[in-house]
Amino acid sequence: MNDNIFVGFGTAQAWLSSIDPERPVNMGCPRRVEIGKMGIGLVTTELVLSQFKDGEVLYLLRVVDRYQSFDGEAVDRDDEKHSRRQESALEAARAWAKPLGLQLREAVVNVPKDIRLMEGEMEFLQFDKSLDKYIYREVDNGTHD
């Protein structure tokens, strides 16, 4: 049984105003696989930032890649593209967190299967189609003053 309450935020700014900037923030890109008919899977990679505070898991989540797979392999067979998207999203999150003084640790919270997390907006994360990867976009965070 999980007694934690998962609290999702719609924007990075809202999430930032709720966390404790002195405590570590978990950051990771877990992949979720949903197997459908005929063994075709839908693989979803999410960038997740979270912090445990007062019995709650405060999180911000954004889908950074989604593709079909069959027998454990991407249907488009472009593993390099999917890795690039994942790594570039992590790199952009690190670039955003650094000037804020956030202590990142690469880890994710294990979410019970019966809980579906809400997707929010990470204003600092921009997808560059020409590079086929994510880049850091500087934003006003309205940070802790």
C-alpha positions in Angstrom: 0.0 0.0 0.0 1.3 3.5 -0.9 0.4 6.3 1.4 2.1 9.0 -0.6 0.0 11.6 -2.3 1.2 12.5 -5.8 0.8 16.2 -6.6 1.3 17.2 -10.2 1.9 20.7 -11.4 0.9 22.2 -14.7 4.0 24.5 -15.1 7.6 24.5 -14.0 7.0 27.8 -12.2 4.1 26.4 -10.1 6.2 23.4 -9.3 9.2 25.6 -8.3 7.1 27.7 -6.0 6.0 24.5 -4.1 9.3 22.6 -3.6 12.0 23.2 -1.0 15.0 24.5 -3.0 17.4 23.4 -0.3 16.5 19.7 -0.7 17.5 17.4 -3.6 15.3 17.0 -6.6 14.9 13.7 -8.4 15.2 13.8 -12.1 14.9 11.0 -14.6 13.5 9.9 -17.9 11.7 6.6 -17.3 10.2 4.7 -20.3 6.7 3.3 -20.0 5.7 0.5 -22.3 2.1 -0.4 -23.0 1.6 -3.5 -25.0 -1.4 -3.5 -27.3 -2.9 -5.9 -29.8 -0.6 -8.2 -31.8 2.3 -7.4 -29.4 2.7 -3.8 -30.7 3.9 -1.6 -27.9 3.6 2.1 -27.3 6.8 3.4 -25.6 6.5 6.7 -23.8 9.5 8.5 -22.4 8.8 11.1 -19.8 11.1 13.7 -18.2 10.1 13.8 -14.5 11.3 16.2 -11.8 10.1 15.3 -8.3 10.6 16.0 -4.6 9.2 14.3 -1.5 7.9 16.9 0.9 5.6 16.5 3.9 4.2 13.1 2.8 3.6 14.3 -0.8 5.5 13.6 -4.0 5.6 17.0 -5.8 6.2 16.3 -9.5 6.5 17.9 -12.9 6.2 15.6 -15.9 6.5 16.1 -19.6 6.4 13.5 -22.4 9.6 13.8 -24.4 9.3 10.9 -26.8 6.7 8.4 -27.9 7.1 5.6 -30.5 5.8 2.1 -31.4 7.8 -1.0 -30.6 7.6 -4.6 -31.5 9.3 -7.4 -29.6 11.2 -4.8 -27.6 12.6 -2.8 -30.5 11.5 0.5 -31.9 9.5 0.0 -35.1 11.4 2.8 -36.8 14.7 1.1 -35.7 16.1 4.5 -34.8 17.4 3.9 -31.3 19.9 6.8 -31.7 17.0 9.3 -32.3 15.1 8.1 -29.2 18.3 8.2 -27.0 19.1 11.7 -28.4 15.7 13.0 -27.4 16.0 11.5 -23.9 19.5 12.7 -23.3 18.8 16.2 -24.7 15.8 16.6 -22.4 17.9 15.7 -19.4 20.6 18.1 -20.5 18.1 20.9 -20.9 16.7 20.2 -17.4 20.2 20.4 -15.9 20.8 23.7 -17.7 17.6 25.1 -16.3 18.3 23.8 -12.7 21.9 25.0 -12.4 21.3 28.8 -12.1 18.4 28.0 -9.7 20.8 26.2 -7.4 18.7 23.0 -7.5 20.5 19.9 -6.4 19.6 17.2 -9.0 20.0 13.5 -8.5 19.3 11.1 -11.2 16.5 9.0 -9.8 12.8 8.7 -10.2 10.0 7.9 -7.8 8.4 4.5 -8.3 4.7 5.2 -9.1 2.1 2.6 -8.3 0.5 1.1 -11.4 -3.0 2.3 -10.6 -1.9 6.0 -10.6 -1.8 7.9 -13.8 0.4 11.0 -13.6 -0.6 14.3 -15.1 1.5 15.9 -17.8 2.6 19.5 -17.2 4.5 22.2 -19.2 8.2 22.7 -18.9 8.6 26.1 -20.3 12.4 25.7 -20.4 12.2 22.7 -22.7 11.9 23.4 -26.4 12.0 20.8 -29.2 14.2 21.8 -32.1 12.9 20.0 -35.2 16.0 20.7 -37.3 18.2 19.0 -34.7 15.5 16.5 -33.7 16.3 17.1 -30.0 15.4 19.2 -27.0 17.2 22.5 -26.2 17.2 24.7 -23.1 15.2 27.8 -23.5 15.9 30.5 -20.9 12.7 31.6 -19.1 11.7 33.8 -16.2 11.1 31.3 -13.4 9.7 33.7 -10.8 12.0 31.9 -8.4 12.2 31.9 -4.6 13.1 35.4 -3.4 
